[in-house]
Amino acid sequence: MLNDKIRCAVIGVGNMGKNHVRTYMQLQQVELVAVSDKNTELGQKCAQETGVLFYEDYCELIDKAKPDIISICVPTSHHFDVAKKCIENKINVLLEKPIASNITQSLEILDLAEKNNIKLLVGHIERFNPAVIKLKEMIDGNQLGNITAIIARRVGGFPPQIKDANIAIDLAIHDIDIVNFLLDELPSEISVNKQKNHIEQREDSVEFFLKYNKTSAYIQANWITPVKIRKLTITGSEGYLEMDYITQQIEFYKSNYEKFKESYNNFSDYILRFSEPDKFVITVAKKEPLAEEILYLIKCVKNDIKIKNQFAVDALKIVLA
């Protein structure tokens, strides 16, 4: 396996699973060998389009196709059972977020991966977004000074393919994890407001207010906004920035307080100067986060690099608050 292409498979070829299939097909380092889905029509169509084997039963895929890596893209309620089967068969796993439906299952998955000595990566895809990585560099480099507030908005229309998860566990968990990642800490206080607007069975709108050591974070997610928005803003003592997850563009407004403070004669001069920040449009080399995520897992498999997944459990604890 170290010299040959890594054999990969996908269990669950719905909305997200199709993206995994497409990405595997585009990567030179891997060979997609099989797909599985309980929806026979959907699975067979995917297999025919890609020229790989189809198995309705994922257990049969594991036994016969014998892949090196499996992407698990099934509904959240099935994450534990499918992940457990793959791990016990010594197969490396890319498990779509959230890690599981509850904390007990999450911890057992981590324990199984450790005991079976396989590489497990929980797919919090935004961690591999080039704009997020750049943001982390800027914060760690103190370019924004002390971070006082973070606001994240992840809103849009209702996705009919989501049938067993509420808005918090499906969408808000992305930004909760990213805020934890950017600040490198967990919140000390959690307040949440969940609502059912158009769906009786589960919440379709949520707002989280998280209190960190020196930072507050407001996270809004819903399936009721007719416009798709994926943005994050940060206010710091040295500036303000806006990041778009989709375009991967960052607009940074640098405070000029330090630049002009020696010339302040009075409060009016301070207000005038402070209202004229230096604006920078920061561009990053655009990359597909999913491809970067898969390449990272491949690197870890080939080079026996340990993967830490506690962050996935931490994010789940918050959304289940």
HUGIKA-V936469 format. One record per helix or strand of 2 or more residues. SS is the DSSP state (H for helix, E for strand). FROM is the first residue (numbers start at 1). TO is the last residue. If there is no record, write none. Layout:
<<SS,FROM,TO> <SS,FROM,TO>>
//
This chain:
<<E,6,11> <H,15,26> <E,30,36> <H,40,50> <E,53,55> <H,58,65> <E,69,72> <H,76,88> <E,92,96> <H,103,115> <E,120,123> <H,125,128> <H,130,140> <E,147,155> <H,167,183> <E,189,195> <E,205,211> <E,216,222> <E,229,236> <E,239,244> <E,249,254> <H,257,263> <H,267,274> <E,278,283> <H,289,303> <H,310,319>>
//
